[in-house]
Amino acid sequence: MFDARLFRESAESVTAQLEHQLADASIRGLELIDPDILDRAARGLMTPERDRIAAFDEKRLAAIVDLYVRTGIQVHSPGYLGRQFSGVVPLAGIVDFVGSVVNQPSSFYEAGQLPNVAERIMAEELNRFIGWEPESFAMVTTSGGSLANLTALLAARNKRFPDYWSQGGGALAGRSRPAIAVGADVHYSVSRAAGVMGIGDEQLVRLPLDREQRICLDRARGALEDAERRGLEVFCLVASAGTTSVGAFDPIDGLADLAREKGLWLHVDGAHGASLLVSDELRGKLAGIAKADSLTWDAHKMMFVPAPCTLLFYRDRRDAPGAFRQQASYVFDDKPDAYTALDSGDKNFECTKRPMIMPLWALWSIHGRALFAEKIEYLCRLTADIHTILLDEPDFEPLHRPEANILCFRHLPAGLAESDVHRLQLDIRNRLKRQGNFFISKVDIDGVAALRVVLMNHRITTEHFRMLLGEIRRAGYDLRHRANGRETGSDSE
Ligand SMILES: Cc1ncc(COP(=O)(O)O)c(C=O)c1O
């Protein structure tokens, strides 16, 4: 099993399978399979040998890879318009594959020397677009944006309540209850992080949104003051740079001024949209980012590398160790030397952490910034174009002007009763998912379901979008004219 030649031969045949997959530009979304049938297919690939090590079986490996590839959302096809994970740049997968073989976890310099240096380089490269003092900012990688949000909120909480880590809730005696201000449409990972930290739902101050689904600056101050009157001590304000549902960008500049005036930590959840910073055309969406205290940036979304690859930035590097305050002599040194100074194990939740920076750094090294900027710009332009297409279709209603590459809309065929709008969108989405040509998602907007496309794949053109509209129309027609017209089926949000 450890034979080097066998390794090369199997890698060659697997890459040939992947080449076939990547070269296929046909329109495919997801082949949705009954879990029991898939379970049987997967079990059918397992060796019956129980006692001895079974010999390598090339056919079995090929069948495992084939099943793996075939049953996934087809992220490289123009039929994939549904979610925020990327149709990755294939080369990034090669570097990820190297990481899986050489196995260099990256929380500690000695275990992953190049990944740790690459983290430092990418931090400097990307900070050029954020604009913090090169000498005083910090960056750690985390396994996903959800974990980055939790980590930043912990750092913010521990800064405001310095005894919280040692005393827990006892540190709050005689003080108001800690609270976090968020936009009403914040990603669930932020409210989940609050829950993990013992900050209840009632301690989340939900700031009202404007018509574009962004935090309404004019009403934010009043909402904060109202929270104070209710006995809450807001210590952090979370702005979204690209909300999940519609891709709206909160007004960071104005919120940063408000946060500074009120003494709040400003965390920007840029899991989706921070990547726009690398584009000269689009950077303005995050105007004011240099005034934030921390920023979550998912490279596995708009920088087209395999998940997870998240970068959590702090404006002030002294804040980075604030999230976790622990001793562990088997990994942490009291007096770091030139090597252990690069360790991040004390600043990120994970002990063993994938060297997730490597695919990103390799792409950046080989192709440079323009690879990312051009792809992001294409996707955002395409989203604006499909918005224009929708405006001309009487039976479709776009629900917002897209700010990035996410667009929500509804199909409203003539004669549809208002009470049926919600159900029809859900049924259409499920029908499309089962048909398998296009993969789109759905979200409730103001309590009513909408269809949602996220353009993550540069193979998509406006022609594909018109084909999608045709498929939606046909699905809508069938659903409305069927005798007992209700689709059923689960939907995984
Ligand atoms: C705005 C926003 N924040 C956070 C997250 C969570 O990121 P991750 O899926 O990397 O944990 C997402 C994921 O879609 C997101 O859209």
The ligand as an SDF file (V2000), in Angstrom:
LIG
                    3D

 16 16  0  0  0  0  0  0  0  0999 V2000
  -21.8220   35.4070    5.0570 C   0  0  0  0  0  0  0  0  0  0  0  0
  -21.3630   34.0490    5.5040 C   0  0  0  0  0  0  0  0  0  0  0  0
  -20.7320   33.9200    6.6800 N   0  0  0  0  0  0  0  0  0  0  0  0
  -20.2890   32.7350    7.1240 C   0  0  0  0  0  0  0  0  0  0  0  0
  -20.4950   31.5980    6.3860 C   0  0  0  0  0  0  0  0  0  0  0  0
  -20.0040   30.2830    6.9160 C   0  0  0  0  0  0  0  0  0  0  0  0
  -18.8390   29.9440    6.2790 O   0  0  0  0  0  0  0  0  0  0  0  0
  -18.3350   28.4260    6.2000 P   0  0  0  0  0  0  0  0  0  0  0  0
  -19.3500   27.7080    5.3640 O   0  0  0  0  0  0  0  0  0  0  0  0
  -17.0040   28.5460    5.5580 O   0  0  0  0  0  0  0  0  0  0  0  0
  -18.2740   27.9110    7.5910 O   0  0  0  0  0  0  0  0  0  0  0  0
  -21.1480   31.6700    5.1560 C   0  0  0  0  0  0  0  0  0  0  0  0
  -21.3790   30.4480    4.3700 C   0  0  0  0  0  0  0  0  0  0  0  0
  -22.0660   30.3980    3.4200 O   0  0  0  0  0  0  0  0  0  0  0  0
  -21.5860   32.9300    4.6960 C   0  0  0  0  0  0  0  0  0  0  0  0
  -22.2330   33.0660    3.5510 O   0  0  0  0  0  0  0  0  0  0  0  0
  1  2  1  0
  2  3  1  0
  2 15  2  0
  3  4  2  0
  4  5  1  0
  5  6  1  0
  5 12  2  0
  6  7  1  0
  7  8  1  0
  8  9  2  0
  8 10  1  0
  8 11  1  0
 12 13  1  0
 12 15  1  0
 13 14  2  0
 15 16  1  0
M  END
$$$$
